Amino acid sequence: MPHTRNRHTMPLLKKKLKFSRIVSIQGPRQCGKSFLARNLFTRDTPSAKYISLDAKTQAAFAEDHPSSFIESHLPAHPLVIDEAQKAPSLFSEMKLRVDQNPAPGQFLILGSTEFSKEVRVREALTGRLSRLRLFTFNLREAQGLSVTAPVSRRALMLHLKAGGFPGIFAVRDSAEKEQLLQDWIQVTVQRDLQQFPKVKLDADLALEVLREIALADEPTIYSISSRLKRTPRVISNIIRYLSILFTVHRLDPHPLGTGKPRYYLCDSGLVSWFGGSFERQLETWALHEFLSQASYSADVKSRLYYYRNSKGSIVHFLRDTGDPKQPLTAIKIFPNESVDTRELEILKALRLKARSLGLELKPKVLGHESMTLKKEGIQIVPWESIV
């Protein structure tokens, strides 16, 4: 079954549990958190016990009697609590217990939202919690490959359209797959966005916001608000809560350039379902690859931006490793099979701008096939090479 594929984050998860008292796995709904914890992890950890708060009776018991709830599942090590945000009282109880007993690996908590005051979780567990972000399958995971195995162009083309939701991407019937993606979107806007206390969000407008993120040339708050004829404040609020649900990713402009934060959907399959362009599918997939690879390798120093010049031209990604001795990497995507060398001018100008500020910049172009443009001094590599 496709959802039984191993996850590249598993070694990091086991490492974190050796050193941290509480470990969290957070990510969008149906990205594989539950299966990872309930099946893949507990299979190798007999002392672990999995319990889900999806059941209302369990969530109510955990919320009203957090100490008794935990006691009833001991001596599990770790105690795995799925959808932990549904019982905010548990967080204070976990804090009390790990303060009394600093042994590592006591709790593994899962959530499809940020653990924050928006879902009534007021205990941040600072210094006690090690976070792990889980994404939908990246390309290698979807193919059942190791972290270093090569991938094919055909695999990439299929992945862009199908996405990486474990229970959806491998469904063979295209109509059924599209229906599953539609159901995921509808549940997100009609149920998940409505769970936040004291906030009333328009489900129909949220659906249009998601559509615009997939379709708009400039997926920024101001561009989306203009297209939907709603105030930036209203659009910003919806995007804020979609971000808490891990449904959208934010990409900030680099200080060297101009522009506002751009937003991307959490999976290329969603972009495809909304009818997004091939370029937006590539952008969304590439961002997903960068973020998942950084998360699963515990790379906490690297930062990802985009670059926009004063004329509005874009370099899709600007990667800063956080090491001043390492160059910035500017990544531009060519979605067409032909290369318009005029589109490379922004990379050359950006390299000169960086040098004037004492920064080294390495341009990288992703295109249909490998080629070297000697005159421009730029190497173009295939799209799939970024994995």
C-alpha positions in Angstrom: 0.0 0.0 0.0 1.4 3.4 -0.9 0.9 5.0 2.5 3.1 2.3 4.1 6.2 3.8 2.5 9.0 4.7 5.0 9.4 8.3 5.9 12.8 10.0 5.6 12.3 11.7 8.9 12.2 8.5 10.9 15.9 8.6 11.9 15.5 12.2 13.1 12.4 11.3 15.1 14.1 8.5 16.9 17.1 10.8 17.6 14.9 13.5 19.1 13.2 11.1 21.4 16.6 10.1 22.9 17.3 13.7 23.9 14.0 15.5 24.4 11.3 14.9 27.0 8.5 15.7 24.6 8.6 15.5 20.8 5.9 16.8 18.5 5.1 15.9 14.9 3.0 18.6 13.2 1.8 18.9 9.6 -1.3 19.2 7.4 -4.2 16.8 7.8 -3.6 13.4 6.1 0.1 14.0 5.5 0.9 10.7 7.2 1.4 11.7 10.9 -0.9 9.1 12.4 0.4 6.2 10.2 4.0 7.2 11.0 3.4 7.2 14.7 0.9 4.4 15.0 2.5 1.9 12.6 6.0 2.7 11.5 7.2 4.1 14.8 5.4 1.8 17.3 6.4 -1.2 15.1 10.0 -0.7 16.2 9.2 0.6 19.7 7.2 -2.0 21.7 7.1 0.3 24.8 5.2 3.0 22.9 1.4 3.3 23.1 -0.7 5.2 20.6 -3.9 6.9 21.5 -6.0 9.3 19.3 -8.1 12.2 20.5 -10.1 12.2 17.3 -12.8 10.4 19.4 -14.8 13.0 21.3 -15.1 10.9 24.4 -11.3 10.5 24.6 -10.7 14.2 23.9 -13.2 15.1 26.6 -11.7 12.8 29.2 -8.2 14.1 28.4 -9.3 17.7 28.7 -11.3 17.3 31.9 -9.0 14.8 33.6 -5.5 15.2 32.1 -3.7 13.5 35.0 -6.0 10.5 35.0 -5.9 10.3 31.2 -2.1 10.0 31.3 -2.0 7.6 34.2 -4.4 5.3 32.5 -1.9 4.8 29.6 1.3 4.4 31.6 3.9 2.8 31.6 3.9 3.6 27.9 7.2 5.1 26.8 6.6 7.2 24.9 2.9 7.9 25.1 1.9 8.8 21.6 -1.1 11.3 21.6 -2.6 12.1 18.2 -4.5 15.4 17.7 -3.2 16.6 21.0 -4.5 20.1 20.5 -8.0 18.8 21.1 -7.2 18.6 24.8 -5.3 21.8 25.7 -5.3 20.9 29.4 -2.9 18.0 28.6 -0.1 20.5 27.8 0.1 21.8 31.4 0.0 18.3 32.7 2.8 17.1 30.5 4.9 20.1 31.6 4.3 19.2 35.2 5.3 15.6 34.7 8.5 16.2 32.6 9.6 18.9 35.1 9.3 16.3 37.9 11.0 13.6 35.8 13.5 14.9 33.1 13.9 11.5 31.4 13.8 11.8 27.6 11.2 10.3 25.3 8.2 10.5 27.6 5.6 11.9 25.1 5.2 12.0 21.3 2.4 14.4 20.5 0.9 14.9 17.0 -1.2 17.7 15.6 -2.6 19.1 12.4 -2.5 22.6 13.7 0.1 24.7 15.4 0.1 24.3 19.2 -0.8 27.9 20.0 -3.3 30.1 21.7 -5.5 30.0 18.6 -6.5 26.4 19.6 -6.5 27.3 23.3 -3.0 25.7 23.9 -1.5 28.3 26.2 1.5 26.2 27.5 4.3 26.5 25.0 6.4 23.8 26.6 9.5 26.0 26.0 12.7 24.1 26.6 10.8 20.8 26.9 9.5 20.3 23.4 11.4 19.4 20.3 9.4 20.0 17.1 9.4 17.9 13.9 7.6 19.1 10.8 6.1 16.5 8.6 5.0 17.2 5.0 3.2 15.2 2.4 5.4 12.7 0.6 8.2 14.3 -1.2 9.2 12.9 -4.6 11.6 10.2 -3.3 9.3 9.1 -0.5 6.4 8.8 -3.0 8.6 6.6 -5.2 9.7 4.5 -2.2 13.3 5.6 -2.7 16.2 6.3 -0.3 17.2 9.9 0.4 20.0 9.7 -2.2 18.4 7.6 -5.0 18.1 9.3 -8.4 14.6 10.1 -9.7 13.2 10.1 -13.2 11.5 12.8 -15.3 8.4 10.6 -15.6 8.2 10.2 -11.8 8.3 14.0 -11.5 5.6 14.6 -14.0 3.3 12.1 -12.3 4.1 13.7 -8.9 3.3 17.2 -10.0 -0.2 16.2 -10.8 -0.9 13.6 -8.2 0.9 15.3 -5.3 2.0 13.5 -2.2 -0.9 12.9 0.1 -0.3 9.3 1.2 -3.9 8.2 0.8 -4.5 10.0 -2.4 -1.5 10.2 -4.8 -1.4 6.5 -5.8 -5.2 6.2 -6.5 -5.3 5.0 -10.1 -8.7 6.2 -11.1 -8.3 9.9 -12.0 -11.9 10.8 -11.2 -11.7 9.2 -7.8 -8.3 11.0 -7.1 -9.8 14.3 -8.0 -12.8 13.7 -5.8 -10.5 12.8 -2.8 -8.6 16.1 -3.4 -11.8 18.0 -3.5 -13.0 16.3 -0.3 -9.7 17.3 1.4 -10.2 20.9 0.4 -13.8 21.0 1.4 -13.1 19.5 4.8 -10.3 22.0 5.3 -12.4 25.1 4.7 -15.7 23.8 6.1 -14.6 21.9 9.2 -10.9 22.6 10.1 -11.1 26.4 9.6 -14.2 26.5 11.8 -12.5 24.9 14.9 -10.8 28.0 16.1 -12.7 29.5 19.1 -13.9 33.1 18.8 -13.1 33.3 15.1 -15.7 33.0 12.3 -14.1 32.4 8.9 -16.0 32.4 5.6 -15.5 28.9 4.1 -16.5 30.0 0.6 -14.0 32.9 0.7 -11.3 30.6 2.1 -11.9 28.3 -0.9 -11.4 31.2 -3.3 -8.2 32.2 -1.4 -6.8 28.7 -1.9 -7.8 28.9 -5.6 -6.0 32.3 -6.0 -2.9 31.0 -4.3 -2.8 28.3 -7.0 -3.6 30.6 -9.9 -2.5 34.2 -9.3 0.7 35.4 -11.0 1.6 37.1 -7.7 0.3 35.0 -4.8 0.5 37.8 -2.3 -2.1 39.0 0.1 -2.5 42.3 -1.8 -2.8 40.7 -5.2 -5.4 38.1 -3.9 -7.4 40.8 -2.1 -7.5 42.9 -5.3 -8.6 39.9 -7.4 -11.3 38.9 -4.9 -12.3 42.5 -4.1 -11.9 42.0 -0.4 -9.8 44.0 2.0 -6.2 42.8 2.7 -7.1 42.5 6.3 -9.8 39.9 5.6 -7.5 37.9 3.2 -4.6 38.1 5.7 -6.8 36.7 8.5 -7.8 33.7 6.4 -4.3 33.0 5.2 -3.1 33.3 8.8 -5.4 30.4 9.9 -4.7 28.4 6.8 -1.0 28.7 7.8 -1.8 27.4 11.3 -3.4 24.4 9.6 -0.1 24.0 7.5 -2.3 24.3 4.4 -0.2 27.1 2.9 3.5 28.0 3.1 4.8 31.5 3.3 7.9 32.6 1.3 9.4 36.0 2.2 11.2 38.3 -0.2 15.0 38.5 0.3 16.2 41.8 1.7 18.2 42.3 -1.5 15.0 42.7 -3.4 11.5 44.1 -3.2 8.0 42.6 -2.8 5.6 41.1 -0.3 5.4 37.5 1.1 4.2 35.0 -1.4 2.1 32.0 -0.4 2.0 28.5 -1.8 -0.2 25.5 -1.2 1.2 22.6 0.8 1.1 20.1 -2.1 1.4 20.3 -5.9 -1.6 18.0 -6.3 -3.8 20.7 -4.9 -2.4 23.2 -7.4 -3.2 20.7 -10.2 -6.7 20.2 -8.9 -7.3 24.0 -9.0 -6.0 24.2 -12.5 -2.7 25.9 -11.6 -0.1 26.4 -14.3 2.8 24.0 -14.9 5.1 26.7 -13.5 3.1 27.0 -10.3 3.1 23.2 -9.9 6.9 23.2 -10.3 7.3 26.1 -7.8 5.1 24.5 -5.3 6.8 21.1 -5.7 10.3 22.7 -5.5 9.4 24.6 -2.3 8.0 21.4 -0.8 11.2 19.5 -1.6 13.4 22.2 -0.1 11.3 22.5 3.1 11.0 18.7 3.6 14.6 18.0 3.0 15.7 20.7 5.4 13.2 19.5 8.1 14.2 15.8 7.8 17.9 16.6 7.9 17.5 18.9 11.0 18.8 21.9 9.0 17.6 24.7 11.2 20.0 27.4 9.9 19.1 27.6 6.2 16.5 30.1 5.1 14.6 30.2 1.9 13.4 33.4 0.2 12.5 34.6 -3.2 13.9 37.6 -5.1 12.0 40.2 -7.0 13.7 43.2 -8.7 12.2 46.6 -9.1 10.8 45.7 -12.5 8.9 42.7 -11.1 11.1 39.9 -12.5 11.4 36.9 -10.2 14.1 34.5 -9.0 11.9 31.8 -7.5 14.2 30.9 -4.6 17.1 32.4 -2.8 18.7 30.0 -0.4 20.8 31.2 2.5 22.6 28.4 4.4 23.2 30.6 7.4 27.0 30.2 7.0 28.7 33.4 5.9 31.4 31.4 4.3 28.9 29.7 2.0 27.4 31.5 -1.1 23.7 32.4 -1.5 22.1 30.1 -4.1 19.7 31.8 -6.5 17.4 29.3 -8.1 15.3 30.2 -11.2 12.9 27.8 -12.8 12.4 27.7 -16.6 9.0 25.9 -17.0 9.3 25.9 -20.8 11.3 23.4 -22.9 13.0 26.3 -24.7 15.3 28.8 -22.9 14.8 32.5 -23.3 18.2 33.9 -22.4 16.7 37.3 -21.6 15.3 35.7 -18.5 18.8 35.1 -17.3 19.6 38.8 -17.0 18.0 39.0 -13.5 20.5 36.3 -12.3 23.5 38.2 -13.7 22.3 41.5 -12.2 21.6 39.8 -8.9 25.1 38.3 -8.8 26.6 41.8 -9.4 24.4 43.3 -6.7 25.4 40.7 -4.2 29.1 41.2 -5.0 28.8 44.9 -4.5 27.7 44.1 -1.0 30.5 41.6 -0.4 28.3 38.6 -0.8 28.9 35.6 -3.1 26.0 34.3 -5.1 25.8 31.0 -7.0 23.1 31.0 -9.8 21.3 27.8 -10.5 18.7 27.3 -13.3 16.3 24.4 -13.5 15.0 23.6 -16.9 13.8 20.9 -19.2 17.2 19.5 -19.9 20.9 20.0 -19.1 22.8 22.6 -21.1 25.7 25.0 -20.5 25.3 28.6 -21.7 29.0 29.5 -22.0 28.3 33.2 -22.9 26.2 33.7 -19.8 28.4 31.4 -17.7 25.4 29.5 -16.4 24.6 25.8 -16.2 21.0 24.6 -16.6 20.1 21.4 -14.9 16.9 19.3 -15.2 14.0 20.1 -12.9 14.2 16.8 -11.0 17.9 17.3 -10.1 17.0 19.4 -7.1 16.0 16.3 -5.1 
